[in-house]
Amino acid sequence: MKFPVRFILFILFIEIAFNGYPQDNYTWFKISEVGPKTWLLDDHGDDNIYLLEGDDKALIIDTGMGNADLLGAVRKITDKSLFVVNTHGHPDHSGTNYQFDKIYLHKDDVEAAKMFSGKKPNQNNQFIGEIFNPEFIPVSEGYKFDLGNRVIEVMETPGHTPGSICFLDVKNKFLFTGDNNNSLVWLFLDGCLPLSEYLKTLEMQVSRLGEFTTLYPGHGPAMSSEFIIDQVNCVKTILDGTCEPRPYESFVGEAKICSSGNASVAFNPENL
Ligand SMILES: [Zn+2]
């Protein structure tokens, strides 16, 4: 597989930007309980890591940038045996995979995740915690993680990446969405699917709105599930030409952006 240039730039940016940051996990993660037995570990403001606990096991959703001792932070909350999953293979969601021996994710994002799952030294050239070379276990639509009186189910949501998945907490009606349902979704990166494919994903989610009430995204605060309707409207206005796109600039390149309600989508006009 040929790795997209912008992926490489992305990881270089992260390495440069975070070199020299404090590595103390006691101050790195801002931890809050956002639902019953459900914790948000704010990864220094860059991304959201979630910890879900059932009667028997616990589940970590995404591993963040890789700059602090995630396992140590989790062990302050639960001593239950852990499942670890990635919503997708981008480095801000898979960066601490090296602290775990098994990672569950969709097969189409395994290659990307492998690029970012290596051990990372801190500013003193020391490695954090025990280092694993994780085994990647592919999961697909409907796969269930049974935590004990709490089942978490995989929902395939291709678009932002080919192997993006969300995790449905059936009992609590929570959906953990990675980068699929953020207030601003990037659909312009190399590797993103055409916008028309992303629309199919969003429409599938709308058809399942009865199953979840709250979205827990990979970046930013929790939102009502109705937010996905704004996303559908936003993408439709791009595809039918009724949106007048504005320019959008980021450290990984330029794109166009349209907004509708609370949703914005940055996209590549060559990949509709
Ligand atoms: Zn992403």
Boltz pocket constraint, residues with backbone or C-beta under 6 A from the ligand:
constraints:
  - pocket:
      binder: B
      contacts: [[A, 88], [A, 90], [A, 160], [A, 179]]
      max_distance: 6.0
